[in-house]
């Protein structure tokens, strides 16, 4: 199967039409300088959402001052069973450091060799079809199928006799994904539950159509050095996720407290490319470390947040729309502050002997506009690596 190349200008036009159309028929907000992160600097945000009796959607579009952009879209409608969902994601993201290429750049300083890492551009696209079925009061069963593709552009290429040397290199990967998921979910508010339990198990199969091509995006340098390139074209995976939520009543504390805990683990049965690998430095996985510092075949993660609802009707820049536009709903959300702690480990990763447990600590802010619209902004620190991270998301981290 040939690699599908998505042209940037055509994608921009399509996304513009999609976002404008969605904004006309649903709730939306736009913040030109919505947030700032260590990785991307200032980022603008456009978010639109609509929920009706038979269908609903949400679109999250962002662009940084450096020209990186991200889009996530979802549409659900009643077709079979509980409902059918179509989702898609597209991102063009500059990764600051490629930790797979530690010998790419070296310089002399005060007589010592300092190791540096090159950056690279990651362009990834995915589309999924998901069918939901209710099998009990709080039990759900899902069937899903999807397609992913990735293109990775670097200014350093691999030469078997020399290693990583200056020169443009483009590596690609494709994946066909299919499987099922079963969950027990007592959350009445999926975005910000107060007292609930969730357990999910996901089983899937992956097929890599271009795994035997020379420019396939192998995760390990040892695979690049292997002349046979004996990479499995088909594999399976399993992922477990358990979450607990409880409301705490403490007389000395004048505002509600919600404790959220998560234990998660996953395993791919063989090596996988970074397109589907488990990755650290994401909004819900070891916040605080550099983006994609660790990626691998298996992982476990333990995380916790103590959410304090300190302000019932807080102020945001969106309140200007309420003042300026007659009839615009007053957007004064509940504000939560949440200390964060995470501990996790990734196995069979490209860093080899660096397979160790990491801990990260941070502080998060939560603006709860509605039961289905929660804006999250987290700052976190990884002591072992001495790195900081900042994350903005509409998706729950726990």
N, C-alpha and C positions, 0 to 999 in steps of 0.2 A: 504494500500500500504506500503510495507516494505521500511525502510529508505535505500537509496542507499549510500553505503560507498565507497568512491574513494580512492584507495590505493596510497600513496604518490609516491612510487618508479615507479609504472606503469605510473602515471600521468607525472612524470618528463621525462620518456623516450618518451612518446607520444608528449609532448610539445617540446622536443628537436628536434625530427624529423620534426614537423610542422614548427618550427621556422627556422631550417636550410633550408628546402625546400622553404619556403617563401623568405628567404634572397637571394637564388640563382636566383630568378626570379623577384626581385623588388629592390627598393632602401632601404637602411638599414643603421643603425649606432649602434655601441655598445660602451658603456662607463662603464668600470668596477666599477668605483666609481662615478656614475653619479650625485648624489645629496645627501644631508643630511637633515634629519628632526629630530625634537624633539622626535617624537614617535618611529622612527625606526633606527636612526643613519645613517650610510652610506648605500646607496642602489645602486646596479648596474642596468643598463638599457640596454635592447636590443629592438629596434623598427624597424620594417620592414613594408613597404607599397608598393603596386603596383596598378596602375590604367590603365586599358585597355579599348578598345571600348565597349566590352560586359560584362566585369566583373572587379572587383577590390577587394582589401583586405587590412587590416592592422592588425598587431599583436604588442601588447605592453607587454613585459615580464620584470619582475623585481624580484630581490632577495636582501634581507638585510643581513648584516653581522651576525645577530642573527638567521638567518635561515627562516624568514618569506618570503613568495613569493606570487606574484600576476600575473595573466595573463588575458588579454582581447584580444579577437580576433573577427574580423568581416569580412564577405564575402558578396559581393553583385553582382548580375548578372541579366540580362534581361530574365525573364521567363514569367511573366504576368504583364500587365499594365506597369507602370513606372519602376518597378524593384522589385526584391525579395532580402531580406537580412536575413542572418543567423548570429547571434552573440552569443558569449559565454564568461563567466567570471568565473574564479576560483581563490580563495584566501585562504591562510592560514596565519592568522594575529593574532599577540599577542596584545590584548587590555590591556593597562596598568592598568586601573581601572574599576572595575565592580560597577557602582554606584547603582545597584539594591541591593547590599549587604553591606549597610553602617555599620551594626553591626557585621560584620564578624571578624574584628580584632580590638582589643582595647588594649592600653598599658598605663601604668601609667608614667607620666613625671612631676616632680615637684608637685606631688599631684593632678594633673588634668588628666582626661581621654581624650586621643587623639584618634579620630576616623580615622581609615584607611580603605582602600578598597583593596580587592584582585584583582589580574590580572586574565585573562582567555584567552583561545585560541579559536578563531572563524574560522571555516572552512566553506566556502560558495561557492556554485556552481550554475550557472544559464545558461540556453540556451533558445534562443528566435528565432522565425520565424516571420518575418515582411513582409507584402505585401504592396507596395506603389502604389497609384493611383493619377494621376493629374486630378483635377476637375475644373481647371481654370488657368489663367496665373500665379498666385502666390498662388493658393490654392492646398492643398494636403490632401489626405485621406489615412489613414493607418489602416490595420487590423493586429493584432498581437496575438500570443499565445506563452506561455513560461512555463518553469518549473524551480523551485528554490528549493534548499535544503541547510540546514545548520546544523552544528554540533558544539556544544559549550562545551568546556572542562574546568572545574574549580577545584581548590583544596578545595573548600568549597561547602558543600551540604546542602540541606534544610531538617530539621526535624521539623514536625508540632509542637511538644511540646517545642523545644529548639531554633527554628530559624535556622540561618546559623551556621554550626559547621564544624571544620576541617574534610576533607574526600573528596575523588575524586567524581566528579559528571559530567555526560555527559547528556546534553539535546539536543534535535533535533527538527527540524521543516521542513515541506515540504509545498510547495505552487504551485498550478496550476493557471496560470494567463492568462486571455484572454480579449480582448476588442478592442476598436478602438480609433483613434486619428485624429483630424481635425486641420489643421493649415493654417494660412495665413502668408506667408513668402516672403518678398521682398529682402532677403539677396542674393547678387550675390556671396559673399565670406562667406560661412558658418562659417569658422574658425576665421576670423578677419574682419568683415564688418565695413565700414566707415559711410555709411548713409543708414539706413534700418529700417524695422519694422518687428516684429515677434509676432504672437499670436497663442497659441495652447491650445486646450482642450483635455483632455484624460479621457476616461471612461473605467473602467475595472471591472472584477469580479475575486475574489480570492477564491479558495477552498483549505482547509487544511486537507489532508487525515488523518493525525495522530493527530488531535487536541484533541482527547479523551484519548490519551495514557498518562501514568503517567510521562514519561520523556519528554513531550512536553515543548518547550521553552516558557513558559509564561513570558510576559514582566513585569507583576506586581507581587509583593510578595503576595498581597491579593488573587490573583488567585491560588497561591500555597497553601495558607491556606484554601481555599474553598474545602471542601471534595467532592462536586458534580462536580467540574471542568467543570462548565457549560460554555464552550468556544464555540462560534459559529464556525462551520466548513466552512461556506460560508459567504462571505461578498462582498461588492462592494466599489469602490472608485472613486474619481474625482480629477483631478489636472488641474489647470489653470496656464499658464505661458505667460507673456508678456514682451517683450524686445524692447528697443528703442536705436538707434545708431545715432549719429550726429557728423559731422566734424566741429570743431570750427576754425574760422579764427580770430586770434588776432595778430595785427601788431607788438606788442612788443615781441611776442614769435617767435623765429626763426625756429621752427619745428612744424609739424602737431600735432594737438590735436584731440582725438576722445573721446566723452563722451558716455559711455555705461550704461544703466539703466535697472533694472529688477524688476518686481513685480510678485511674485509667491505665490500660495496657494494650499493646498491639504487637503483632508479629506477621511478617511476610515469610513465606516458606523458603524463598530463595532471595538472592540479591536483586535489588530493584534500582532503577534510575532515580535521580532526584525529583523527577516529575511526580512520583507517587511515594517517595520516601517520607518517613516521619522526620519532621524538621523542628529544631529548637529556634527560639527567638520569635515565635509567632504570638498572636494576641491571646492564645489560650494554652501555650506550651512553653514553659520556661521563659517568661517575660524577663528581660534584663540582659540577656546575652545577645551578641551580634546576630543579625539575621542570617540564618542557615549556617551558623558556626558548627553545629553538629547536625548531621543527617544520617539516617541509617535504616536498618532492616527491622529492628525491634525496639520497643521502649516500654518504660513504665513511668507514671507521673502521679504524684500526690500534691494536691493544692488545697488551699483554704482561704476564705475571705470572711471578714467580720464587717458586715454592712451596717452602718449607722445612719438612720434617716434623720439628718440634723435640721432640715428645712423643708416645710410642707409646700410652700409656694415660693420657689427661688426665682431669680431673674436670670435671663439669658439674652443675647443679642436679638433673639427672635421676638422679644416683647415689642421691639420697634414696629414690627408688622402689625401688631394689635393696635398700636397707637396711630399708625399711618393709614391702615386700610379698614374702612368701616365693615363690620361683620366678621373680621378675622378673629378666630377663637384665641382667647388669651393663653399664650403658651408659657405658663409658669409651672414648671415641673417640680416634682419632689427631688430633692438633692440628697444623695447618699455619699458618704465617705467610707472607703473600704481598705483597711490594711490587708496586704497580700503576702502570702508565703507559698513557695513552690519547691518541690524536690523531685528530681527525675533523672533518668539515665537513658541513653541511646546505645544500643548494641550493634555490632557489625557495621560500624561506620567507617568512613574513609580516613579518620584520624588514627586508626589502629590502636595503639596502646593508650590512647586518651579516653578509653571507655570507662568513665567514672561518673559518680553521682554528682550532680550540680544542685545547688540551692540558690534561689533568688528571692528577693524581698522587695516590696513596693507599696505604693499607695494609689488607690483608684478613686475616681469620681464617677458617679452615676446620676444622670438626669432622666427621670422617669416621666415621660410625657403622657403615655397611655399604657395599657396592659401590653400592647404589642409594639411600642416604640420607646426604646430605652437607648440612650446615648452613653457610651462608656469611653473614659479617657484614663489610661493607666501609666504610671511611672514606676520603673523597677530597676533593681541593681543586682548584678551577679558578682559576689565577692571573689570567687575563685578566678574569674577572668578580668575583674576590675572594669567592667563595662556597664553602661546604662542603656535603657531602652524606654521609648515612649510609644504608646499604642492607642489608636482610636478605632472603635468598632461599634456596630449596631448588633453584633452577635454576642450571646452570653459567653463569658469565659468559664464559668462554672454553672 
